[in-house]
Amino acid sequence: MICMEQKITKWGNSLAVRLPKHLCDDLDLSNGSTVDIRKSDDGLSIIITAKKERKTIDELFEGYDGPKLKEVDFGEPEGREVW
């Protein structure tokens, strides 16, 4: 278990805690990583959430049995549309 003391600092209208680079490297955290912050009777916990893999369109519709949509023709462009 790693224990370290950090100061809480102002960031805009909020407060923030900085995470040292070596800790982020060890935990594979980078800009945009997401965490869950949980308050309990024991204090505050920061839990790293699992990285979500983006699915392809085929994976999203795998097993879909609903109606198949058809392409809609809206006619010729009017105005300055570039299609």
C-alpha positions as CSV (number, residue, x, y, z in Angstrom):
1,M,0.0,0.0,0.0
2,I,1.3,3.4,-0.9
3,C,0.6,6.2,1.5
4,M,1.4,9.8,0.7
5,E,0.2,13.2,1.9
6,Q,-1.0,15.7,-0.7
7,K,-2.4,19.2,-0.4
8,I,-5.8,20.0,-1.7
9,T,-5.6,23.0,-4.0
10,K,-8.1,25.3,-5.7
11,W,-8.9,24.6,-9.4
12,G,-11.4,27.0,-10.8
13,N,-14.4,26.8,-8.5
14,S,-13.5,23.3,-7.4
15,L,-10.8,21.7,-5.3
16,A,-8.3,19.2,-6.6
17,V,-5.7,16.7,-5.5
18,R,-2.6,16.2,-7.6
19,L,-1.4,12.7,-8.4
20,P,2.4,12.4,-8.8
21,K,3.6,11.2,-12.1
22,H,5.3,8.1,-10.8
23,L,2.0,7.0,-9.2
24,C,0.1,7.6,-12.4
25,D,2.7,5.7,-14.4
26,D,2.5,2.8,-11.9
27,L,-1.3,2.8,-12.2
28,D,-1.5,3.4,-16.0
29,L,-3.4,6.6,-15.5
30,S,-3.3,9.4,-18.0
31,N,-5.1,12.6,-18.9
32,G,-8.7,11.6,-19.4
33,S,-8.6,8.5,-17.2
34,T,-11.7,8.1,-15.1
35,V,-12.0,7.2,-11.5
36,D,-14.8,6.6,-9.0
37,I,-14.7,8.7,-5.8
38,R,-16.5,7.1,-2.9
39,K,-17.3,8.6,0.5
40,S,-17.7,6.2,3.4
41,D,-17.6,6.3,7.2
42,D,-13.9,5.5,6.9
43,G,-13.1,8.4,4.6
44,L,-12.7,8.9,0.9
45,S,-11.6,6.3,-1.7
46,I,-10.5,6.8,-5.3
47,I,-11.1,3.7,-7.4
48,I,-9.8,3.4,-10.9
49,T,-12.6,2.4,-13.3
50,A,-12.0,-0.2,-16.0
51,K,-11.1,1.2,-19.4
52,K,-14.0,0.8,-21.8
53,E,-13.2,-0.4,-25.3
54,R,-15.1,1.2,-28.1
55,K,-17.3,-1.2,-30.0
56,T,-17.6,-1.3,-33.8
57,I,-21.0,-0.7,-35.4
58,D,-21.2,-4.5,-36.2
59,E,-20.6,-5.3,-32.5
60,L,-23.2,-2.8,-31.4
61,F,-25.8,-4.4,-33.7
62,E,-24.8,-8.0,-33.1
63,G,-27.9,-10.1,-32.4
64,Y,-30.3,-7.2,-33.4
65,D,-33.6,-8.6,-34.8
66,G,-35.5,-5.4,-35.2
67,P,-36.7,-3.8,-38.4
68,K,-34.1,-2.9,-41.0
69,L,-34.1,0.7,-41.9
70,K,-33.9,1.8,-45.5
71,E,-31.9,4.7,-46.9
72,V,-34.0,7.8,-47.3
73,D,-33.6,10.0,-50.4
74,F,-34.2,13.7,-49.5
75,G,-33.8,14.8,-53.2
76,E,-31.3,17.2,-54.7
77,P,-29.4,19.6,-52.6
78,E,-30.9,23.1,-52.2
79,G,-28.8,26.1,-51.4
80,R,-25.1,25.6,-50.7
81,E,-25.0,22.1,-49.2
82,V,-21.9,20.2,-50.2
83,W,-22.9,16.6,-50.4
